[in-house]
Amino acid sequence: MNSNDILAYLTSLAGPLIAAAGFVSGVWYRMENRVENARKEARESVDKVRTEANDKAHAVEKELAELKLKVAEDYASWETVKSIENRLTERMDSLSDQVMKMPDQVVDRIVKYLALKPT
């Protein structure tokens, strides 16, 4: 084989190799675009889901805060209940003492009234 034959042989291979390289690069470019589009869609989907999850989390936090406020406003603490019980018990004891002394006071008034009344 002389140099002309080798050159002709290499030239005959160059066309199909360039065509094959072009085909492979075209397929590669197309697949890369599809992969990029899929990544973009995935990012958008993840962002959408993240936004929805954050919105739901904020809504739940708000509802929980409202519930805590309602519980704090509507329900008495154990200390408050004990305080009220103690005050009521003290007042009932005081009223009980006053009621128990009433007959003596009534008798004392009757005696004073009779003592003041001229006969």
Order of alpha helices (4+ residues) and beta strands (2+ residues): alpha-alpha
